[in-house]
């Protein structure tokens, strides 16, 4: 905690464009004799630039095609925009050439770098003009590149390049041919050219045999690089070449996407929601609730410090997710306290300390399994996805790790210390774990048999799924600007325009999804969905009424910021995450439990998308973050339920699955309700008080929490029961289900299982 507080006080966190603005770079693609800078080439340029920006470590960037041959790049948190523009603008055309001699004239006669088949004369690092053959290798032969520091050879920073299979053979061939010339001969050199400039032309080592060459498929580029230059060069080579050259035509600072009013509303919603959650936990668990609230405050400090330490960029949806995670982090504490309540009720006059110790031990497996499944998803999203999905993986992973530290270390230390005080022994009720709680008491008194007809619950879930999912077919999906692109209109105004007032005015004019930003001193940019000329004229008229004399600077169609590659990577990462979670749950539980949990997860995702389709809400980057959060929440609920089933199966092997599942539901339902309430209080605050896209974010999560709670109990559980009964029928040769009538009476069985 001391380290976290020190980092939080000394290291400012980077804010995204929507919170503080950032740098905007406009690049223009240029045609060459061999490649035309058309829309297709510009779209490929966007994908290469996205990979370079990811390698630079810029989180949550926005990259869109503007018109036929322009690319607009918005970079939050970038300290040196000129350097970023230089890195983005380099074509990174890497070629490897055999040297055929020295040009006596000493003049360079380079043909266009986009034509690797051309011979050329280029000067090396010392200024000597070398005559080069056509390229033997190109950047397409490169498998990877890394910046390393040579400690033994004394070469300092260098770049290692690994070639693909065919590139490896070509590299051996070109170095083998060069090795046939004597030492000191220029033809014994191999020239490595980047963007039509020789960056290294080393002599082939005398140990290399003629026509043998350097095997292994790797080489090193040396050149007195600094660490920054070596890393930039490595990411350029690894990121691939631009299909056409680009030129920086504009670079400036732009204002925040959301105004101060929206940010203040989000902060107020977070404070109120967190306070309501804390009050709820304290009312339910008393002293333990107070300690859990202190642990959650520590969780917030640890998470913030971790984000600041790794240099993550915090956007407004990320901030909302950060606040939401505080509410969901209470889940581990609720699990422990509910298990401690069970232990206290099962024994006659146990000490609060022993009950808490048992509670932590019993809840550990459920906490570990639920967090590990979420970490698996976060890791795959980080390594396989890009853009906002990659950033979400970072935030998710940090939140999970911080919540485990909060619950398993900080809460335990505080609870153990408090439970050992004499006043707690004399008045155990103040701990909040000396009674079973109103929800559990009512369930025990009524003892409902929820799993008596599992197929009925499955039918209800199927109906809900069809009704919600039909919205996708009937209404269609309202894709956001990130997916569809739209129109970018830029104005120069005689007086400075408040972007908040401009947003409100455009909302009143019928453009509620318009993204308004300041640009320069008196500039204003409006980004909307595709508009007709008449609608664009309405936008211009609205801005005119606010900014006095207004001049139209730019009016262009823009491409989607979530390009095809980003969407494909996100989908692949999500599918692999689901598959990995299925394998883990199958390993930890059974295949039928893992399959049931993943089925419930898919059910929740389809329902959430379907509801948004019926409501006509936009499917954009903010919704994508909400969907990923809902998936994690749904898995956690199912894992907690199946962890209790696993515990029962180890004790009551002969009890039918429907009875065990029913008892597991009744015993975990208090935890499910209390955890859900903690999340709902914060989300309701965001939905009521927040503005702009945060309202849709909170709405999506509210739907997800409700549906996730329902699906874990009334879809995952009955599906597991039904699959188990079908397996029993197959094992018995097609007989009926396991005979529930031969089991002990329900009341007696409940006492036995408890």
N, C-alpha and C positions, 0 to 999 in steps of 0.2 A: 504494500500500500504506500509505503514511503517513496519507493521508486516511482510508482504511478503518479502520486501527487507531484513529485518533482518534475516529471515529464510534462504533466498537464499544465503546470505553472510556467514552464520555461519554453515549451515547444508549441507554437501555434498550429492549429490544424488548418489544412488547406480547404478552402471553400470552393464549391463549384460555381459555374457560370450563373446558375439560377439564384445563388445567394449573394455573390459579390461581383459578378461579371468576369471578364478575362480577356484573352487575346483572340482576335479574329484575323485569319490569314486567307486571302483569296488567291488561288493559284489558277493559272491559265495554261491549258495544254497546247503544245505547238506541233504542227505537222512537220514531218521530215520527208526526204526523198523516198523513203521506204515505208513510211507509216503515216496514216492520216489521223489527225486529231478529231475523230468523230465522236458521237455519243458512246459507242461501244468502247472505244479506247479510253474515254474519260471515265466510264464506269469501272474498267479494269484498274485505272489509276487510283480511283477511290479505294479499292480493296487493298492495293499495295500500300497506300498511305496509311490505311487503318492498321496494318501490321506494323509499320514503322512507329506509329504513335503508341501502340501497345508496348513495343520494345523500349520506347523512351520512358515508360512508366507514367504516362498521363492517364488518369482515370476519368471515366465518363466524358470522353470527347464527343463532339458532334461533327460529322463529316457528311456533306451533301454535295451532289452535283447540281450546279446552277447553270441552266441553259445547256448548250451543246458541249462547250469546252471549258467550263469553269468549275472549280471545286472550292467550296467554302468550308474552312476548318476552324472550329472554335475549341480553344484549349484552356480549360480551367486550371488555375494554380501554376501556370508556367512562369518562371522567374525571368527567363531570357528569351523573349519571343523572336529576336533576330536569329539566335542560334537554332531555334526550332524551325524557322523558315528555311534556313540554310540546309538543315538535314532533310527536311521534307522535299525541298526543291531539287536535290541531286538525283540525277537519273539512275545512278548506281549500275551503269553498264560495265560489268566486269568481263575482261577477256584475258587470255593467256596466249602469248605469241613466241614463236621462235625468232631469234635474232639472226639476220643474214649478213650483217656488217655494219659499218659506220658510214654515215653520209658525210662526205668531205665538205659539202657546202655549209653544213652546220645549221641548215634551216629546217624547220618542221613543215611537213607537207601532209597534215592529217586530213583524212576524209572524215565524213560524218560518223560520229561514234555509234549511231544506230545501224551502221553497216559493218558487221564484224568480218565479212568476207573480204573487205578491202585491205590491201597492203597500205602501209603508212610509214612515215618517218616522224618519230617523236623523241624528245629530249629526255634523258634519264635524270636521276636525282642530282648528278654532278654537272648537268648541262650538255652532255655528249649526245649528239643526234644519232639515234640508232634506226637502222632500217629493219622493219618488222614484217614478217610474213603475215598472211591472213590468220585470223584467230584459230588456234588449235582447240581451245576450250572457251566456253562462255559461262555466264552466271547460271544458266540452266543445268550445268553439270555440277553445281555446288549443292552439297547436302546440308552443310552447316558451317557456322563460323563463330569463333569465340575470341575475346580479348583476354590474354594471359600475360603475366609478368615473368620474365625469364630471370630467375635468381641465380642460376648456375652459369649460364653462358654470358651474362652481363649485357644482353641486348636490350634490356629494359622491357617496355611494353611492346608486345607484338600481337599479330592477329593470326590465329591458326584457321586453316580452311580445310574442310573435309569434302572430298568429291564423291559423287555417286558412282555406281558400278562402271558405267561406260566412261565417265569422267576420270575414274581411277586409271583405267587402261590408257586413255589419251594422255594423262599426265605422265605415266611411265614412258609412253612413246616419245613425247616431246623432250623429256629430260634425258632419255637414252640417246636420242639423236644429238643433243647438245654435248653429251659426254664424249662423243667421238672426236671433238676438237681439243687441241692442247690448252693447258691452263693459261689464262691471260688472253686468249683469243675471244673477241666479242661474241663469236658464234657459240661459245660455250655458255652464254648467258640465256636466261629465260626472262622475258619481260611480262610483268603483271600490270595490266592497264585498267584503271578505273576512270570512267567518264572521259576517255580519250587522253588520259594523262598517266605516264608511267609512275607508279607508286613504289615499285620494287623491281630490280633487274639483277637478281643474284646469279653468281657463277655456280654451276653444278659442282658439287663436291668431288674432289679427285677420287674418292672411294667408289663413286658410281661408275659402273662399267658401261662401255660403249654398247648401244642398242639394248641395254638392260633397263636402265632408268630407275627411278625412285618408285618402289612399290609401296603398298599400304594406303594409297589414295588420300594423302594429306600433304599439306605444305604450310609454310610460315611466311607471313609478310612482315618485314622489319622496315623501320624508317624513322627512328627517333620519335616515336609516338608518345604523347602524354596519355594518361589513363583515359581521359575523356575522348581524345581523338581515336584511340584504339577501340573503345566501346562503340563510338558512333560508326566507325568503319565496319566493325563486325555486324552491327544491326543492319547497315545498308546492304552488305553482301548477303547476309542471311535473309533479309526481308525481300530480296528480289529486285529486279530492275523495273523501272517504270516503262510501260509500253511506248510512251512518247515523252519527250522532254516537257518540263513544266517551268513556268516563270511566275515568280511572285509579283502580282500586279497591285496588291493592296494588303496593308497590315495595320491594324489599329486596335484600340481598346474599346470594348463594348460593355454596356451596362448589364445589370442583373436581369434575368428573365422575369423574376417575381419581385414585386415591390416590397418596401419595408413593412407595409400594412399586412401583407400575406405572411411574411416571416414572423412578425410579432404575433399574429393570430396562431400560427403553428406552435410557437414557443409557449404561448399561453395555454393552448390545448394540451401540450405535453406536460406542463406544470400541474394543471388541474387534473388531468388523467392520472398522472403518477401519484398525486396526493390522494385521490379517491381510491386508487388501488392500495396504497399504504393503509388508509383508514379501514378498508374492507378486510385486509389481512390481519390488522391489529384487533378488530372486532371479533373475528373468527378464532384467532389463535392467541390473543392476549399478549403475555410476555414474549412467547416465541414469535408472535407476529411483529412485535417491536424489534426484536433481534434480526428477524428476516428482512425488515425494512432497512435496518442499518447495513446488512449485507448487500442488499440491492443497491444502496447508495454507493457502496464500495465497488459493486459490479459496474456501475455507470462510470466511475472514475477510471477503473482498469480498462474498460472498453475504449473510452475516450483517449487515454494515454497510449494504448496500442495503436489506434488509428493515427494519432499524431506521430508516433515513433516510426511507423513504416511509411509515412508520407502519403497516406491515402487522401483522396479528395472527397469531401463530404458534400453531397447534393441534398436538396430538400426532401426527395423521396427517401434517401439514405438516412436523413435526420429523423424522418417519421418512423422508419424501420428501426432506428436506434432507440427511439422512445418506446416503440411497441415491444422491442426485445426486453426492455426493463420489466414490462408487464408479464411477458411470457417466461422470463427467467425465474419468476416466483414458482414455476411448476415444480422444480426440484425440491424447493422448501416445502411445498404442499405435500409432495409425495412422502417426504421424511416425516412430517408432522402427522399425517394420516396413519402411517405405519406405526408411529409411536402411540397414537390413540388406540389402535388395535391391540398393541402389546399391553398397554395399561389396562384395557378392559378385560384382557384374557387372563390376567394374573390378579391375585388378591393382594392389594396394597403394595404394588411395586414402587420403587423409588423413581422419581421423574428422570433421574440420570440414566438408570438402567433401561427405562422405556425408550429414551432418546437414542441410546447406544444401539438398541435393537432396531429402532426405526431407521437409523442411518445404514446399518448393515443390511436390512431387508430391502431398502429402496435402492441400494447401490447398483444392482444389476439392471433395474429398469432405467435408472438415470444414465448409466453407461451405454446401454444399448440404444436408447433414443438419441443420445448425443453423438454416438459413433455413426449411426445412419445419416444424421444430418451433416456431420463432418465429411462423410464420403461424398455426399451430394455437393457440398461446398468446394471440396478439392477438385472434383471433376469439372464443375462450372468454372473454376479458376484456371485450370490447365487447358481446357478444351474450348471454352467460349471466349468471347472478346467483347469489348465495349462495356455497356452497362451491365450485362449479364456477368462478365468477369468481375466487375466491381462489386456486384451483389454477392458473389462467392466469397470475396475478401471480407466484407462486412459480416456475412453470415458466420464464417469460420471464427472470426474474432469474438463475436457474440456468444457462440457456443462454448468456446474455451473459457471465456471470462465468467460465464454463468456456472460452469463446473467449479471453478475456483471459488466463486461466491458461495455456492451451496455446500460443497464438500469440505471446504477449508474454513472460510470465514464464519459461516453460519454455525458450523460444528464447534469451532473454538468458542464462539460467544455463547451458544446454547449449553455446552459442557460446563463452562465457567458459571453461568447463571444457575444451572440445575444443581450445582454442588453447594449453593448458598443455604444456610440454615433456614431462612424464611421460606424457601421453596419447599423444604421438607415439612414445615409446619402448615403451610397453606398451598398444597399442590395445585389447587384449582386456578391459581393465577398463571400457571404455565400455559393453559389452553389445551393441554393434551390429557388432562385428567378425566375428561368426558368424551363420549364418542361423537358428539355434535348432532344437531337437529336432523340433518339429512340422513345420516347413517341410522339414527334412532328410528326415524319414520320408515326407512327401508326394512329394518329388522322387524318392526312391528307388523308391517303388511306382508313382507316376504313374497313379492310377486314373482311368478315364474315367467319371465320375459321370453325365454327361449323354448317355450312349449311348442310354438308353431313357427319355426324359423323361416319356412317358405313364405309365410305371410309378410314378414318383414322384407324379404327379398323382393316380393312382388311390389310392395310399397316403394322400395328404393328404385325398382325398375320404372315405375310410373313417374316418380319424381325426375328420374334421369331423362325419360323420354320427353316429358313436358318441358323441362329446362333446355335439353339439347335440341328440341325442335325449333327453338328460337334461332339457332345457327342456320337452319335450313329456311325457315319462314322469313325471318327478318334480315338474315345475313349479318356479317360482322362489320362494325363501324371502325375500320382501320384508322389509326391515328397517323399524324404527319410523319412519324418515324418510319412507317411502313409504306405510305402512299406517296410521300412527297407533297408538293403543293405550290404555293406562290409566295415569292419573296418581293416585297415592295419596300423601297427605301426612300425616305424624304429628308430634305434639309429645311429646317424651320427657322423663322426669324427670331423666335423666342424659344427658350428651353421648355420642353414639354414634359410634364410629370408622367412617366410610363404607367403609373397606377391609374391616373385619370384616363389615359388613353385606353387602357384595358377595359375599364368600366364603360367608356363611351362606345367602344367597339362591341362589347357584350350587349349593350342596349340596342345597337344597330343590327344585331343578328349574327355576330361573329364571336360566340363565347369561347371558342378554342383558339383564338388568335394569340400568338406569342409576340409580345411587344418588348423591344429592347432599345435602350439609348445607344447612339453610335457617335463617337467623337463629342464635340461640344454641343452642337444643336442638331444632331442627326437622330432619326428615329427609324427603326426597321420593324416591319410587321410581317410575320410569317403565318400563313393561314393554309387551310385546305385548298384544293384547286378551285379557283373562282372564275366566273364569267367576267367579261369586260364590264358589264353593268355593275356586278358586285364589287369589282375592283374600284370602280368609280365611286361607289358608296363609301368604301374604306377611305379613299382619298378625301372625299367631302368631309367625313368625320374628323380626319386629322387636320384638315384646313380650319375647322371650327375651333380647334384647340391651339394650333401653333401659329396663328397669324398668317404671314406670307409663307406659303409652303411650296417647295420645288421638288418635283419628282426626279430622283436621281437614278433609280434602278427599278425595273419591273420585270422579273424573270421567273420562269418555272424552275423549281428545284426538285432534285431527286430524293429518294428516301434516305434518311440517316441510318436506319437499320437495313443495310444492304442484304443482298441474297446470301452472301457468304456468312455474314454475321448471324442471320436468321438460321441458316443451315447449321452453323457451329453450335448455336444455342440449342437447337432441336436435338442434335447428336449428343451434346453434353447432357441434356435432360434425359434422353432415353437411356444413355449409359448409366446415369445416376440412378434411375429407377431399377435398371437391371442389377447394378451393384448392391442396391438396398435389398432387392429380392434375394440375391445370393447370401448376403449377410444374415438376413432374417431367417432364411431357410437353414443356414448353418447354426444359428443360435437357437432356433425353435424347431419348426418343421416346415416342410414345403407348403403344406396347406395353410399354415399361419402366414408365411411370407407372401404367398399368392393372394391371400385374403386382404392383407394390409395394402399391397400394391393395387389391388382391385378397388379398394376403398379410396385410395389416393387418386386413381384415374377418375373414379366417380365424382370426387369433389372438384377436380379440375374441369370436367365437362360441365357440371352444374354451374360453376362460377362463370365460365365463358358463356354458357347459354343464358344465364340471367342478364349478363351485360348485353347480350345480343337483343333480348326482349326489351331492355330499358333503352337501347340505342346509345349506350355509353361507349366512349372510344377505347379501342384496344391499342394501347401505346406502350411506351417503355415503362411508365409508372405502373400500368396494369401488369406487365410482365414481372416486375419486382413483387407485386402483391401475390400473383399466382405462385411464384416460387416460395414465398413465405407460407402460403396456405398449404402447399405440399409438405413442407417441413412440419407444420403444426399437425397435419393429419397423420403423418407417420408416428409422431410422438404419442398421440392418443392411442393408436393401435398397439404400439410397443408396450405401453404401460399395461394394457389389458392382457396381452398375450404373455407378458412376464408373470402375471399372477396365475394364468393357466398353466404355465410351465411349472410353477411352484406346486400347484395342486396335483398335476400329473405325477410328480415324484412321490406324492404321499398317498393318493387315492387312485390307483391304477385301474380298479374295477368299476369305478363310478362312471356312468355314461357322460359323454362329452357335453350334452345339452345341460345337464345338471351342473357340471363344473363351470361351464361358460356362464351360466346364469349367476352362479355364486360369485364368479370373478367380476362380473358386471356390477353386482350389488356392492361389492367391497371397494371397487375403484371409482364408482360413480361420484362419491363425495369429492375426491381429488379432481375429477373431470369438471364438475360444476364449479368448484372454487378456482381452478386454473382458468376456466373459460370466463368467469366473472372478472378476474384480474385483467384479462386481455380486452374484454368488452368495455370496461370502464374507460380505458385509454382510447380505444377506437371510437367510442361514442363521442368523447370529447373532441377528437380530431374531426369527426364527421359534422359535428354541430358548429364548432368554432373556426376550423380551418377553412381556407378558401382555395380557389383554383383547382388544380389537379389533385390536391391532397384530399379533397372531399371524395373523389372517386376512389382514391387509394384506400381511405378508411372504409368506404362502403364495401369494396372488394374484400377487405380483410374481415369485416363484420360478417359478411355472407360466408366467407371461408371458415371462420371459427364456428359458426352455428352448424354448417354442413359437415365440417370435420368432426365435431362432437357427435353429431347424429350418426355419421357413417361408421365410426369406430365401434359404436354400440349396436346399431341396427343394420349394418351391412357386413362389416368385417367379421363380427361375432357369428351371426346366423350363417354366413357363407362358410366359415370354418366348421360349424356344426353340421351343415348339410354335406360338405365334402367328406367329413369324418363318417357320417352315416352311410354315404354311398360307398366309401371304402369298406365299411363293415358289411354292407350287403354283398359286395363282390367277394369278400373273404369268406362269407358264409354260403356262397353259391347262389346268390340272388334272393336270399330270404328277406324278411322284413327288417325294419330298423331295430336297433337294440331295444329290448322290451323295457320301457320305463316303468311298467307296472310292477316288475320284480325288484325294483330298487327300494331302499328303505323309504319311509315317509319323508316328505320334504322337510318338515320341521326338524326331525331327528338328523337328517343328512346335513342341514345347515349348521347345526351345532357341531357335528363331527368335523365338517370341513373347516369351520372357524377355528 
